[in-house]
């Protein structure tokens, strides 16, 4: 199934212009901090993985903006008491999506389908938000994107550290010529 909130090529170009240097800096920093770990990825591999997470951040942010617009516009046009009750429940679930612990609830595909059905039935066609609307690269997105990128870098660093003992006992065929002929 295709992601309805995918980042287009033109949006990627803008993302890369604004945050490509951040990905390169993070890759360089990760390599600099882990020089003795014999990591298998080079600079370009790490930078590309960080750029992939920038695309993921763009896709997630497009979804967030769409859901917030749908909630706001549906509340404006909802007249039925039951629909308003369901919308209020969805708004509360959306507001508490970042809560940690046992009371954390997910705003998942089921809730998103409910919201889409409400928007299609309640909101006039010309006022409905579009899933294909372009990515808004504003200050809120910049903060969100940087947080995702730094979390990705931290995860890559942990992965390199975790794999160090595995790589420490391994040998390279280029180091021992007689293994190359076996």
N, C-alpha and C positions, 0 to 999 in steps of 0.2 A: 504494500500500500504506500502510495506517495504521500509525503509529508505536505499538508496543505499550507504550512507556514515556512516553506523552504526559502532559502536566501537565493536571490537571482544573481546572475553573473555581474550585472552592473552594481548591485549592492555589495557583492564580494570585492569589487574593485575599490569601492569607497571604504569598506572595512579594512582592506589591506593597506590603503593609503594612510588611514588614521591609526591603525593598530598593528601594522606589519613590523614597524620598528620595535614595538613593545615585545612582539614574539621573538624577534631576533635578539633583543637584549636579554630576554629571559633564557633563551637557548644558550647564549654565550655565558650567562651567569651560571647556569646549570653545569655546563662543561667545565667552567673554571673551578666550581666548588667540588667537582667529582673527578679530578684529574687522576687520582690513584685508584679509581674503581674499575678500570678496564671496561668501561661501558661499550656496548657494541654499536650504538647509534652515533652518527656523526652530527655535526651542527645542523645540516639541512634537514635531517630526519626529525630532529627535536623541534626545529622551527616549524616544519610542516604540521607536526602533531599539534603544536600550539595554535597554528592557524585553523586547523580543523575545529578546535574548541571555540575559536572566535565565530565560526559558522554556526556551531551549536548554540552559542550565546545569542546570536542574531535570530535564529529560529525560535528559541524559547522566548525572547523578548517580543517578537512579533505576535506570538500566541498570547502572551500576557496583555499586551496592548489591545488585542482583539477582544479578549474576555472582559477586560475592564470597560471597553466601549459598549459591548453588548449588555453588560449589567446596568450601566448607566442609562442607556437608551431604552432598555426594556422597562426599567422602573418608571421612566417618564410616560410610557404609553400603556402600561398595564392598568386595567380598570377592574378586572375580576379579582375578588378577594382571595380565591385559592391560588391564582397565578401570582399575586403579590406575596402570598405566604411562601410559595416555592422560591420566588426570586429573593426574598429576604433570607431564606435558608441558604441559597446559593451564595449570596453576598457574604453571609457570616462565614461560610466554609472557605470562600476565597480570602477573606480577611485573616483567617486563622491558618492559612496554608503553611506559614513559616514557623508555626509553633512546634517545639520539640517535646518529646516525651510521649506518654501513653495517650494523651488526649489529641494527638496530632491526627488530622484527617486529610485525606488527599482529595484534591480537585482533579479528578481523573476524566477519562473518556466518557463515562456514563453521565457525569455532571455537565460535561461540555455538550453532549448530545441533547440533554434536557434544555440547556440554555439556548442552543441553536433552534430547537423546536419552538420554544417560547418566543424567541426573536422573530422567527418566520410567521408565527400566528398573530403576534401582537403589534409589531412595528411595521409601518408602511414600507413598501419595497425601496423607495428612494432614500430612506433614512437608515437602512440596515448597514451595519459595518461589513466590510469585505475582508475575507481571509487573505486576499491577494494584495492588500494595500502595502505600499512600500515600507521598508524598515525605517523607523525614525531614529536617527543617530543624534540624540540629544544628551544632555548632561546625565540624566538618569541612566540612559543606556551605557554611556561611557563608564560610569561607576560599576554597573552590572557586568559589563564585558571585562573590565580589568579584574574584578573579583573572580570571575570564571577562569580567566587566564592564569592568575596567580595560584588558584587552587589546582589547576592542571599542572603547573610547574612543580608545585609541592608534591603532587601525586607521582609525577615522573621521577622526582628526586628520591622519594621513598622506594619506588620500584628499583632504581639503580642501586640503592643501598641494600635492599633486600636480596638482590641477585648477586651481590659482591662475593659471598662465600661460594656460590656456584661457579662463578667465573674464575675465582682464585685458584681452584684446583684443575682447571682445564688448560690445555695446551693448544697452541696454534700449529698447524701443519707447516707453516712457513718457518717456524723456529727450529724444527727438527727435520732435516732433509730426508732422513731414512724413512719417516712416516709417509712421505709423499709417494714412495714407490710401492707401498703395500697394497 
